[in-house]
Structure formats: structure tokens, C-alpha cells
Amino acid sequence: MSLKNRTTQRISTSLLRVHDEDSTLVTRMSGDERETEPGKMAIAPAAKDRALLVLLTGIHAGQVHRLDERAPSVLGRSSDSDIIVDDAGVSRSHARLTKNAETWTFEDLGATNGSFVGGRRVRGATELRPGDRIQLGPNVVFRFSVTDESEAELQQKLFDSSTRDGLTQLYNRRYFDERLVAEIAYARRHATPLCLIMMDVDRFKAINDSLGHLVGDSVLRAVAGEVVRVVRTEDVVARYGGEELVVLARATGHDAGARLAERIRAAIADLDVTPPPPASEVKVTISLGVAALDEVPQGAPDSALVDLADERLYAAKEAGRNRIVTGKEAT
């Protein structure tokens, strides 16, 4: 069969069959085109495998970390680490993962509480195999795996679906409750400040009743996005319930938390929400309550911090809305 009688077809991610005039299956490859012998079936190239660490313990269990093949990845408690592991039993620079040709190497960096692969303590470097469990110190366990990008994305979606609110894409209430316990324990252990800001969209029920739930959903998404834009990357922003959102700010005291709350309030007051047609732009405001951990008595339940911020949120509502209450207004 001559080349001039062949039919050429580009192949992307689908399986394609191309026939010439003699009904012989052919394809040609040039760049992303491929040529096969008569009677052979063309198959799209397999997706590139990715190396992953999947966290198996703690409140972030299920979180997926993609490993960089081009440079070593350092795991540790330090903010300079490539993969930050927020656990007291993990050293600041605990371990390093490196791609060497076709294999991955795990190296303990002299961590105080040690590193373990497959249940055995690692002193120096060891080669990893897919499925290996990596333990950092007494509490943190990862699973090392090598998979294609589609499975990596599925793993990430499964984690997000368990920790994120479907409407706003903020963290959900379950995640917040678990994170609150961890952050309070961290703040007390390290004697660092912690601030919680509760906020509520003013007259949200009236928006839903008069303009419909689609507009209400647009308002919540817009407010959530603006709050995320204003706060720091390390702050936790969650949907607490209904139209209530919460910000948990590590290493932030009462006064700094009040300033952050005011920046959030001002940003929302300037926000123009554009809902789906035929509704026109909607202006919204929020009320906020601010509470700091050092205002809560030692020995009080972790929920006491939420209760205090919630009380101040409703005081802001009672005082006329579109304002913050910090607890210092009466002094």
C-alpha cells in the first residue's frame, strides 16, 4: 500500500481508528500524529505518572502532595519547607525526597524523633517503592504512590469534597471544628496568640425571599471570595453554617484581629455582587464579632472561643449591622 493512499488522523487522548481505501487500519505519527502497521490499532500515549505523598493521619488526612521531579522536596515544620508538616513531633527540616533517574529516594535529615519507611527506622537515605508508608516522628504518616495525573486529580477531589463547602469552596464546618481544636492546642503549647472572627451577611433572608435563592447563592460565593482575598494564605476561612462565615487567624492577637475584621467589613461594603440575569447588582454588608484566645479562661472548652465571637457578632447586629464588635467598646 502506498503512502499516498493513507488517511492521516491526529490522536489526542481518545482511541481513533482510521482506514485507507483497502479498509486497512492505519495512522501516522508526526509530533502528536502516529503511524502503525496495517492491521494494528493506534493507542493514545499513556498519561505521565506522578509521584504523590498522601497524608494518612490528622485533620488533613487524605491531602495530596505532588512531588517535584526537578528538585528535592523537604518535609518539615519550618515555613520554608516544600511540604509543611504542622506537628510538634516533626523537626523543622525533617526529611528530603529526591528523584534519581527512575527511582525516588527518602532521606532523614537528622530529625530528633526519627523517620520510618515501612516500619523501619531510616538513618540516611533509602529507596522508596510505591505503597511505602513514611512516618515522620510519632504522629505523622504519609503513603508514597506513583500514579497517573487523572488518579492524582481524583485523590485531590476526594479530599476537597470531604473538607470543602460545595457552594463557597471554603472549608466546611467539620473541617473547621477539627482545625479549631488543633489551633487552640498549638497556640497554648507555643504561647502564641489566636484570633477568631465570626461574620454574618446582613439581611440575607430578605435577599433570598425577595430576589431568590440563586441570587442568595451568588452573594455567598462573592462574599466568601472577597474574604479569602483579604486574609492571609495561612488563615483558615470556613462556612460555619447558613450565611455565617468564620476566620481563624494564627499568631494574631485581639487588636490585630480587630484590624483584620475591619478590612474584611470594608471590602464587603465596597463589593458589587453581580448575580445571574435578570437580577441586577446587589449591595451587601456584613456584621462581625472578634474574640481572642487569651480572653477565654484556661480550662474552658474549645467551643468557648466560638461562643464569645458569636455573642459579639450578634451584638454587632443589634447595634445596627455593618460593623464589628470586639468586646472593648464598653471600656
N, C-alpha and C positions, 0 to 999 in steps of 0.2 A: 504494500500500500504506500503510495507516495505522500509526501508531506502536504502537498497542495490540496489533497482531498480530506485532510483532517479538519475537524472543527475544534477551535480553542475556546476554553471556558475558564474564567477566573474562579479560584476557590478561596473562600474566606473561612468561616467556621462551620459551614454546612458540608454534607456529603453530596457531591454532584456527579451525575452520570452524563457523559457526552458521547454521542455516537457519530461515526462518519457515514458515508453513503453506503458502506457494506455492513452497517449495524455492528461494527466493532467498537468496543468501549475504549475511548482514548481521552487523554488530557495532555496538556503541555504545560511545563513549569518554566517561567522566566520571572524572577523576582518572586511574586506570590502566585505564579502560574506553574503547573506541574504537568509532566508528560509521563504516561505509563505505556507499558507494552500492550499489544492487543489482548483483549480478554481480561485485563487487570482492572481493578476498581480503584479510583482515586480517593484517598483519605486525607482530610484536612490535618495539618500538623498538630500534634498534641500541645496543649497549653503548657507553658513553662511552670515547673514545680517551684513552690515557695517553701522556705523553711519558717516554721512558726514556733512560738512558745505560747502555750495555752495555760493560763493560771487555773489551778485546781482548788485553791484554798482562799478563805477570807471573803469579804463582801464583794470583791471584784472577780470571784470565781467565774470562769468562762471567758474572761477577757483575752483577746487575741493580740499578740505582738508579732509583727512581721520582722524577720531578721534581715539585716542589710548584708548582702553578699560582698559588697565592695569594701567594707570597713568593719573592724571588730565592733561588737556591741558590749558595752559594760553594763552589768546589772549591779545596782546598789541603792543605798538610801539617799545618797547625795543628789541634789537637784541637777548636778552636772552629768549624772549617769544617762546612758542612752535609754535604758529601761529602769524607771524609778520604782523601787520596791519599798513601800512605806511600812516598815515593820521594825520594831526595836531590836529584834534578833538578827537583823541583816546589817552588815558593815556598810560603810559609806561607799566604798568600792569593793564589792564582794567577789565578783566573778566576771569572766570575759568569754564571749563566744566568737569564734573566728572561722570563716570559710577557707579551707585549704584544698585547692583543686576540687575534688568531688566529695570531700568529707567535711564535717563540722567538728570543731574541737572546743571542749569546755575546759576552762582553766580557773582554778581557785586562786584568788589574789591575796592569799594570806588572811582570809576572813576569820574573825575572832571565834565565831560559832560554827565554822566549817561549812563545807559543801559536800553533797552526796549525789551520786548518779547511780540509779538502780539499786539504792540501798547501801552502796559502798562509799566510804569517805574518799574524796578526791584530794590528793596532795600534789599540786602541779596541774598537768594537763591530761585529758583523756578524750578519746574519740567518741562521738555520740552516734547512736543508732536511732532511727525513727521509733517512737514509742517510749524512749527512755524518760524516766521521771527524774527531775532535777530538784533537789531540796536545798534551799538556802537557809541556814540556821535551823532553829527548831520548828518554825511555823509555816514557812512558805514553800509550796510545791508547784512546779511547772511540769507540763508534758511537752517534750520536743517532738515535733512531727514535720514531715515533708509531704506536701500535698499540692494540688494544682490551685490556681487562683480562684476558680469557681467555688471550691470547697472552703478556701480561706474566707471568701466573702460570706459564704453560708454560716460559717462559725461566728463571724462578726455580727451578722444579722440576728443569730440566735441570742448572742449576748445582749445586743441592743434591745431586742424585744423583751428581755427579762428585766431590764433596768431603765428603759426609757418610756415616757408617756407617748402614746401614739399620736395625739393631736399636736402637742407643742414640741415634741422631741427633747424636752427637758428630762432630767432624771425623774423617776416615778416615786410615789410615796414609800413603797417598800425599800427602795434603794436608799432614800433619804433617812428613813428610820434606822437602818443599819449603819449608815455613814455617820449619823449623829452620835451614836454610841462610840464609834471608833475615834471621832474627832475630839469628843469630850475626854476620853481616856488619854489621847495624845497630849492635849492641852494641859491636863493635870499632871501627867508624867513629866513633861518638859517645862512646866511653869510658864506657858505661853498663853497669850490672850486668845479668845474665841468669841466671835460675834454672830448673832442670828438676826436676820431681818425677815419679818413676815409682811406680806403685802397682799392687797385685795383690789380688784378692779372696781371702781366706784360705779354704783347703779348698773351693775352688769345684768341683773334680772330685767330691768327696764329695757336694756338693749335687746336682749333675747325676745322679750314679749312684743316689742314694737317693730323690730327690724328682722326678727327671725334668727334661728339658731345658726344658720350659715354665716350670718354677719357676726354673731357672737363668737363663733369658732375663729373667724378671721381676726377679731380683736384679740383673742387669747394668744393666737400664734404671733401676732405683731408685737404684743407686749412682751411675750417670752423672748422673742428675738432681740428686742431692744435691751432687756435686762442682761442677757448674755453678752451683748456688745459692750455694755458699760462696765461690768465686773471684770475681775482678773481671771486668767485662764484657770488658776488653781482653786477659785471659789466654786462651791457646789450650788447649782441652781436647780430647783426641783419644783414640780407641780404638786402642791400639798393636797389639793382637793378642790374641785369646782373651779372657781376663779381665783383661788388663793395660791400664791407662789411663795417660795422661801429661798433665801440666800444664806449659806453657811460660809463664813469668811474666817479662815485660819489666820493666826498671828495678827488679828485685828481687834483692838480694844473698843470700848464703848464710844469714845469720841470719833475715832476713825470710822467706826461703823455708822455713826450718825451722818458723817460727811458722805459716805458711800450711799446711804439711803437717800439723801437729798439729791445726789447726782442722778440716781435712778428716777426719783419723782420728777425732777425737771425734764429728764429725757422723755419720759412718757407724756408729760404735759405738752411737749413740743411735737409729739408724734401724730402724723395723719395716717389713719388706717384706711386703706382702700379695699373695701370688701368686693365680692363678686357683683356684677351688674344684676339688677338695675339700681342697687343701693349706692348712695353717694358716700363721700368721705365721712368718716366718723372720728370725732374728737373724744378722747378718753382721759381720765385721770385715775390715779391710784392713791390709796392710803397705806401708810407703813408704820409698823411697830418695830423698835430696835431693842435688843436685850444682849447683854454681855455675860459671859460665864462667871465672871467674878462678882456678879450681882446675885448669883444663886448660892444658897448656903451649901457648905460641904456636907455630903451625905444625902442631899436631895436627889430624887430620881432624875435621870437624864431628861425626862419629859418636862421638868420644871423650867428649863430654858425656853422651850417652845411655848409653854403656858404663859410665861412672862411676856414674850414678844407678842403673843396673841392678844393678851389683855391690852397692850399698848396699841396694837392695830385697831382694836375696837374703840379705844379712846380717841384715836385719830378720826374714826368715822363719826363718833358722837360730836367731835369738835368742829365738824363741817366738811370733812373729806379733803382730798388733795393736799395732804400734809403728813408729816411724820411726828410720832410721839416717842421720846427717848427715855422718859422717866425723870428727866432733870428739869422739866418745865416748871414744877411747883417749888423748886429751890432757888 
